[in-house]
Each structure stands twice: as structure tokens, then as C-alpha cells.
Amino acid sequence: MKAHIVRIGNSRGVRLPKTLLQEAQLEGEVELQAEPGRILISKPSQPRAGWADAARRMREQDEDRLIDQPIPTRFDTDDWKWR
């Protein structure tokens, strides 16, 4: 399908047919990415998607320890007071 780039105020845009949007299952907010010779329109990615499952697998394999041991600071020894 071909379309024309049209003026929309000071910007430019492409009108997308409703059926094309429905077929792509796009609505509301989308992500745009420019590549040489094309612009990609996609559903927004879910930040941190899958992190909970990855953390659970790490825990099951006992791989969820700190990489480095904590180093105490003056705050830990002198300034911190429990009330």
C-alpha cells in the first residue's frame, strides 16, 4: 500500500487506514524508530518485561547474590542511629 506524506501544521504525517491499524493491532500510543529509508511503527515495549521471571530463576539457581561484598562507610559506623 502506498501513501503520501502530508503537511499537518508545521509537521508532516501519513494517514493510516483504520483497517491497516486494526490488522497491525495498533492503537493509542506507539513507538517510532527511524532507519535509513524507513520508519518503523510498533507497540510500545514493556519496560522490565520478564524481569520477575528472570529473578525467580536466578533465586532458584542460587545466583542472586551480590557480586561484590558491601564496604562499610563512615555513615554506617558513625552517623547511623536506630531510634
N, CA, C and O atoms as a GROMACS GRO file, in nm:
protein
  332
    1MET      N    1   0.085  -0.117   0.000
    1MET     CA    2   0.000   0.000   0.000
    1MET      C    3   0.090   0.124   0.000
    1MET      O    4   0.187   0.130   0.075
    2LYS      N    5   0.058   0.220  -0.083
    2LYS     CA    6   0.133   0.344  -0.089
    2LYS      C    7   0.052   0.455  -0.023
    2LYS      O    8  -0.072   0.451  -0.021
    3ALA      N    9   0.122   0.554   0.030
    3ALA     CA   10   0.057   0.670   0.091
    3ALA      C   11   0.143   0.791   0.063
    3ALA      O   12   0.259   0.779   0.022
    4HIS      N   13   0.087   0.908   0.084
    4HIS     CA   14   0.159   1.033   0.064
    4HIS      C   15   0.191   1.095   0.199
    4HIS      O   16   0.112   1.087   0.293
    5ILE      N   17   0.307   1.158   0.208
    5ILE     CA   18   0.342   1.236   0.326
    5ILE      C   19   0.272   1.370   0.311
    5ILE      O   20   0.290   1.439   0.211
    6VAL      N   21   0.192   1.408   0.411
    6VAL     CA   22   0.112   1.530   0.404
    6VAL      C   23   0.153   1.626   0.513
    6VAL      O   24   0.210   1.587   0.614
    7ARG      N   25   0.124   1.752   0.491
    7ARG     CA   26   0.152   1.856   0.590
    7ARG      C   27   0.042   1.852   0.698
    7ARG      O   28  -0.077   1.848   0.668
    8ILE      N   29   0.087   1.853   0.824
    8ILE     CA   30  -0.004   1.862   0.939
    8ILE      C   31   0.053   1.971   1.028
    8ILE      O   32   0.141   1.945   1.110
    9GLY      N   33   0.004   2.093   1.011
    9GLY     CA   34   0.062   2.207   1.082
    9GLY      C   35   0.204   2.228   1.035
    9GLY      O   36   0.229   2.235   0.914
   10ASN      N   37   0.299   2.239   1.129
   10ASN     CA   38   0.440   2.254   1.095
   10ASN      C   39   0.510   2.119   1.076
   10ASN      O   40   0.629   2.114   1.046
   11SER      N   41   0.435   2.010   1.095
   11SER     CA   42   0.492   1.876   1.085
   11SER      C   43   0.447   1.809   0.956
   11SER      O   44   0.379   1.870   0.874
   12ARG      N   45   0.486   1.686   0.940
   12ARG     CA   46   0.443   1.604   0.830
   12ARG      C   47   0.386   1.475   0.887
   12ARG      O   48   0.421   1.435   0.998
   13GLY      N   49   0.299   1.412   0.812
   13GLY     CA   50   0.240   1.289   0.861
   13GLY      C   51   0.193   1.201   0.748
   13GLY      O   52   0.191   1.241   0.632
   14VAL      N   53   0.154   1.079   0.784
   14VAL     CA   54   0.098   0.983   0.691
   14VAL      C   55  -0.034   0.938   0.750
   14VAL      O   56  -0.040   0.900   0.867
   15ARG      N   57  -0.139   0.943   0.671
   15ARG     CA   58  -0.269   0.894   0.718
   15ARG      C   59  -0.273   0.743   0.700
   15ARG      O   60  -0.250   0.692   0.591
   16LEU      N   61  -0.301   0.673   0.808
   16LEU     CA   62  -0.306   0.527   0.804
   16LEU      C   63  -0.451   0.482   0.805
   16LEU      O   64  -0.528   0.523   0.893
   17PRO      N   65  -0.491   0.398   0.710
   17PRO     CA   66  -0.629   0.349   0.709
   17PRO      C   67  -0.661   0.268   0.835
   17PRO      O   68  -0.575   0.199   0.889
   18LYS      N   69  -0.783   0.279   0.880
   18LYS     CA   70  -0.828   0.211   1.001
   18LYS      C   71  -0.806   0.060   0.990
   18LYS      O   72  -0.764  -0.003   1.087
   19THR      N   73  -0.833   0.003   0.874
   19THR     CA   74  -0.817  -0.142   0.857
   19THR      C   75  -0.670  -0.183   0.872
   19THR      O   76  -0.642  -0.291   0.924
   20LEU      N   77  -0.578  -0.100   0.826
   20LEU     CA   78  -0.436  -0.129   0.839
   20LEU      C   79  -0.395  -0.129   0.987
   20LEU      O   80  -0.320  -0.216   1.031
   21LEU      N   81  -0.444  -0.030   1.062
   21LEU     CA   82  -0.415  -0.024   1.206
   21LEU      C   83  -0.475  -0.144   1.279
   21LEU      O   84  -0.412  -0.199   1.369
   22GLN      N   85  -0.595  -0.183   1.241
   22GLN     CA   86  -0.658  -0.299   1.304
   22GLN      C   87  -0.579  -0.426   1.274
   22GLN      O   88  -0.558  -0.509   1.363
   23GLU      N   89  -0.535  -0.441   1.150
   23GLU     CA   90  -0.458  -0.559   1.112
   23GLU      C   91  -0.326  -0.566   1.187
   23GLU      O   92  -0.282  -0.674   1.226
   24ALA      N   93  -0.264  -0.450   1.209
   24ALA     CA   94  -0.138  -0.444   1.284
   24ALA      C   95  -0.161  -0.447   1.435
   24ALA      O   96  -0.065  -0.455   1.512
   25GLN      N   97  -0.285  -0.441   1.478
   25GLN     CA   98  -0.323  -0.440   1.620
   25GLN      C   99  -0.257  -0.324   1.694
   25GLN      O  100  -0.205  -0.340   1.804
   26LEU      N  101  -0.261  -0.206   1.630
   26LEU     CA  102  -0.205  -0.085   1.690
   26LEU      C  103  -0.317   0.010   1.727
   26LEU      O  104  -0.410   0.033   1.649
   27GLU      N  105  -0.307   0.065   1.847
   27GLU     CA  106  -0.399   0.170   1.888
   27GLU      C  107  -0.336   0.248   2.002
   27GLU      O  108  -0.248   0.198   2.073
   28GLY      N  109  -0.380   0.371   2.018
   28GLY     CA  110  -0.326   0.454   2.125
   28GLY      C  111  -0.181   0.489   2.100
   28GLY      O  112  -0.145   0.533   1.991
   29GLU      N  113  -0.097   0.470   2.201
   29GLU     CA  114   0.044   0.508   2.194
   29GLU      C  115   0.125   0.405   2.115
   29GLU      O  116   0.102   0.285   2.128
   30VAL      N  117   0.218   0.452   2.034
   30VAL     CA  118   0.307   0.366   1.957
   30VAL      C  119   0.450   0.416   1.971
   30VAL      O  120   0.473   0.530   2.011
   31GLU      N  121   0.546   0.331   1.937
   31GLU     CA  122   0.686   0.370   1.934
   31GLU      C  123   0.728   0.389   1.789
   31GLU      O  124   0.689   0.311   1.702
   32LEU      N  125   0.806   0.493   1.762
   32LEU     CA  126   0.858   0.520   1.629
   32LEU      C  127   1.009   0.501   1.630
   32LEU      O  128   1.077   0.542   1.724
   33GLN      N  129   1.060   0.438   1.525
   33GLN     CA  130   1.203   0.418   1.513
   33GLN      C  131   1.242   0.447   1.369
   33GLN      O  132   1.183   0.392   1.276
   34ALA      N  133   1.341   0.532   1.351
   34ALA     CA  134   1.388   0.568   1.216
   34ALA      C  135   1.508   0.483   1.180
   34ALA      O  136   1.601   0.466   1.258
   35GLU      N  137   1.504   0.430   1.059
   35GLU     CA  138   1.615   0.357   1.000
   35GLU      C  139   1.634   0.413   0.860
   35GLU      O  140   1.541   0.470   0.804
   36PRO      N  141   1.751   0.398   0.802
   36PRO     CA  142   1.771   0.451   0.667
   36PRO      C  143   1.665   0.399   0.570
   36PRO      O  144   1.654   0.279   0.546
   37GLY      N  145   1.588   0.489   0.514
   37GLY     CA  146   1.488   0.454   0.415
   37GLY      C  147   1.355   0.405   0.469
   37GLY      O  148   1.268   0.367   0.391
   38ARG      N  149   1.337   0.404   0.601
   38ARG     CA  150   1.208   0.359   0.655
   38ARG      C  151   1.186   0.409   0.797
   38ARG      O  152   1.280   0.443   0.869
   39ILE      N  153   1.060   0.411   0.835
   39ILE     CA  154   1.020   0.444   0.972
   39ILE      C  155   0.936   0.327   1.022
   39ILE      O  156   0.840   0.287   0.957
   40LEU      N  157   0.973   0.271   1.136
   40LEU     CA  158   0.902   0.159   1.194
   40LEU      C  159   0.806   0.209   1.301
   40LEU      O  160   0.842   0.292   1.384
   41ILE      N  161   0.684   0.160   1.297
   41ILE     CA  162   0.582   0.192   1.397
   41ILE      C  163   0.550   0.062   1.468
   41ILE      O  164   0.516  -0.037   1.403
   42SER      N  165   0.560   0.060   1.602
   42SER     CA  166   0.534  -0.063   1.676
   42SER      C  167   0.467  -0.034   1.808
   42SER      O  168   0.463   0.080   1.855
   43LYS      N  169   0.413  -0.140   1.868
   43LYS     CA  170   0.356  -0.126   2.001
   43LYS      C  171   0.466  -0.087   2.098
   43LYS      O  172   0.581  -0.127   2.080
   44PRO      N  173   0.432  -0.009   2.201
   44PRO     CA  174   0.535   0.027   2.300
   44PRO      C  175   0.586  -0.098   2.371
   44PRO      O  176   0.509  -0.188   2.403
   45SER      N  177   0.715  -0.102   2.395
   45SER     CA  178   0.772  -0.215   2.469
   45SER      C  179   0.738  -0.198   2.616
   45SER      O  180   0.717  -0.087   2.665
   46GLN      N  181   0.733  -0.308   2.684
   46GLN     CA  182   0.705  -0.308   2.827
   46GLN      C  183   0.838  -0.301   2.901
   46GLN      O  184   0.914  -0.397   2.898
   47PRO      N  185   0.867  -0.188   2.968
   47PRO     CA  186   0.994  -0.180   3.043
   47PRO      C  187   1.001  -0.291   3.147
   47PRO      O  188   0.903  -0.318   3.217
   48ARG      N  189   1.115  -0.352   3.157
   48ARG     CA  190   1.141  -0.457   3.255
   48ARG      C  191   1.052  -0.580   3.237
   48ARG      O  192   1.033  -0.657   3.332
   49ALA      N  193   0.997  -0.600   3.117
   49ALA     CA  194   0.917  -0.719   3.092
   49ALA      C  195   1.003  -0.842   3.112
   49ALA      O  196   1.114  -0.850   3.058
   50GLY      N  197   0.955  -0.937   3.188
   50GLY     CA  198   1.027  -1.061   3.211
   50GLY      C  199   1.125  -1.058   3.327
   50GLY      O  200   1.184  -1.161   3.360
   51TRP      N  201   1.143  -0.942   3.389
   51TRP     CA  202   1.238  -0.933   3.500
   51TRP      C  203   1.199  -1.021   3.617
   51TRP      O  204   1.285  -1.083   3.679
   52ALA      N  205   1.071  -1.028   3.649
   52ALA     CA  206   1.027  -1.108   3.764
   52ALA      C  207   1.060  -1.254   3.742
   52ALA      O  208   1.108  -1.321   3.834
   53ASP      N  209   1.034  -1.306   3.621
   53ASP     CA  210   1.066  -1.446   3.592
   53ASP      C  211   1.216  -1.470   3.596
   53ASP      O  212   1.261  -1.572   3.648
   54ALA      N  213   1.294  -1.377   3.543
   54ALA     CA  214   1.440  -1.391   3.545
   54ALA      C  215   1.492  -1.392   3.689
   54ALA      O  216   1.580  -1.471   3.723
   55ALA      N  217   1.438  -1.305   3.774
   55ALA     CA  218   1.479  -1.300   3.914
   55ALA      C  219   1.442  -1.430   3.986
   55ALA      O  220   1.519  -1.480   4.068
   56ARG      N  221   1.325  -1.483   3.956
   56ARG     CA  222   1.281  -1.609   4.018
   56ARG      C  223   1.375  -1.724   3.976
   56ARG      O  224   1.414  -1.805   4.060
   57ARG      N  225   1.411  -1.730   3.848
   57ARG     CA  226   1.503  -1.835   3.802
   57ARG      C  227   1.640  -1.820   3.867
   57ARG      O  228   1.703  -1.919   3.905
   58MET      N  229   1.688  -1.695   3.881
   58MET     CA  230   1.816  -1.673   3.947
   58MET      C  231   1.811  -1.722   4.091
   58MET      O  232   1.906  -1.784   4.139
   59ARG      N  233   1.700  -1.694   4.160
   59ARG     CA  234   1.687  -1.736   4.300
   59ARG      C  235   1.685  -1.888   4.310
   59ARG      O  236   1.748  -1.945   4.399
   60GLU      N  237   1.613  -1.953   4.220
   60GLU     CA  238   1.605  -2.099   4.220
   60GLU      C  239   1.742  -2.162   4.199
   60GLU      O  240   1.769  -2.271   4.251
   61GLN      N  241   1.830  -2.095   4.123
   61GLN     CA  242   1.963  -2.148   4.095
   61GLN      C  243   2.068  -2.089   4.190
   61GLN      O  244   2.188  -2.108   4.169
   62ASP      N  245   2.022  -2.019   4.293
   62ASP     CA  246   2.111  -1.957   4.392
   62ASP      C  247   2.214  -1.865   4.326
   62ASP      O  248   2.331  -1.864   4.364
   63GLU      N  249   2.168  -1.788   4.227
   63GLU     CA  250   2.254  -1.694   4.156
   63GLU      C  251   2.216  -1.548   4.183
   63GLU      O  252   2.248  -1.460   4.104
   64ASP      N  253   2.148  -1.523   4.294
   64ASP     CA  254   2.100  -1.388   4.322
   64ASP      C  255   2.180  -1.320   4.433
   64ASP      O  256   2.126  -1.237   4.507
   65ARG      N  257   2.307  -1.355   4.445
   65ARG     CA  258   2.391  -1.292   4.546
   65ARG      C  259   2.454  -1.165   4.490
   65ARG      O  260   2.457  -1.143   4.369
   66LEU      N  261   2.504  -1.081   4.582
   66LEU     CA  262   2.576  -0.962   4.540
   66LEU      C  263   2.707  -1.001   4.473
   66LEU      O  264   2.771  -1.098   4.513
   67ILE      N  265   2.746  -0.926   4.372
   67ILE     CA  266   2.873  -0.953   4.303
   67ILE      C  267   2.990  -0.917   4.394
   67ILE      O  268   3.085  -0.994   4.406
   68ASP      N  269   2.984  -0.801   4.457
   68ASP     CA  270   3.089  -0.755   4.549
   68ASP      C  271   3.031  -0.745   4.688
   68ASP      O  272   2.912  -0.716   4.706
   69GLN      N  273   3.114  -0.769   4.787
   69GLN     CA  274   3.071  -0.754   4.925
   69GLN      C  275   3.056  -0.606   4.958
   69GLN      O  276   3.134  -0.524   4.911
   70PRO      N  277   2.955  -0.570   5.039
   70PRO     CA  278   2.939  -0.430   5.078
   70PRO      C  279   3.059  -0.379   5.155
   70PRO      O  280   3.118  -0.452   5.235
   71ILE      N  281   3.095  -0.254   5.132
   71ILE     CA  282   3.206  -0.190   5.202
   71ILE      C  283   3.146  -0.088   5.299
   71ILE      O  284   3.081   0.007   5.255
   72PRO      N  285   3.167  -0.107   5.431
   72PRO     CA  286   3.111  -0.011   5.526
   72PRO      C  287   3.173   0.128   5.508
   72PRO      O  288   3.291   0.141   5.476
   73THR      N  289   3.092   0.227   5.530
   73THR     CA  290   3.139   0.366   5.523
   73THR      C  291   3.128   0.430   5.661
   73THR      O  292   3.077   0.369   5.754
   74ARG      N  293   3.177   0.553   5.673
   74ARG     CA  294   3.166   0.626   5.799
   74ARG      C  295   3.019   0.640   5.838
   74ARG      O  296   2.986   0.634   5.957
   75PHE      N  297   2.933   0.658   5.742
   75PHE     CA  298   2.790   0.669   5.772
   75PHE      C  299   2.739   0.546   5.846
   75PHE      O  300   2.663   0.558   5.942
   76ASP      N  301   2.782   0.427   5.801
   76ASP     CA  302   2.737   0.303   5.865
   76ASP      C  303   2.784   0.293   6.009
   76ASP      O  304   2.709   0.248   6.095
   77THR      N  305   2.906   0.335   6.036
   77THR     CA  306   2.964   0.316   6.170
   77THR      C  307   2.940   0.433   6.263
   77THR      O  308   2.922   0.414   6.383
   78ASP      N  309   2.939   0.558   6.210
   78ASP     CA  310   2.931   0.674   6.298
   78ASP      C  311   2.797   0.747   6.292
   78ASP      O  312   2.743   0.788   6.396
   79ASP      N  313   2.744   0.764   6.172
   79ASP     CA  314   2.630   0.854   6.156
   79ASP      C  315   2.494   0.785   6.172
   79ASP      O  316   2.396   0.852   6.206
   80TRP      N  317   2.486   0.657   6.149
   80TRP     CA  318   2.356   0.588   6.152
   80TRP      C  319   2.315   0.556   6.293
   80TRP      O  320   2.392   0.495   6.368
   81LYS      N  321   2.196   0.595   6.331
   81LYS     CA  322   2.144   0.568   6.466
   81LYS      C  323   2.001   0.514   6.453
   81LYS      O  324   1.917   0.576   6.388
   82TRP      N  325   1.975   0.400   6.516
   82TRP     CA  326   1.839   0.347   6.523
   82TRP      C  327   1.763   0.426   6.629
   82TRP      O  328   1.818   0.459   6.734
   83ARG      N  329   1.640   0.455   6.602
   83ARG     CA  330   1.561   0.527   6.702
   83ARG      C  331   1.457   0.439   6.761
   83ARG      O  332   1.380   0.483   6.847
   0.00000   0.00000   0.00000
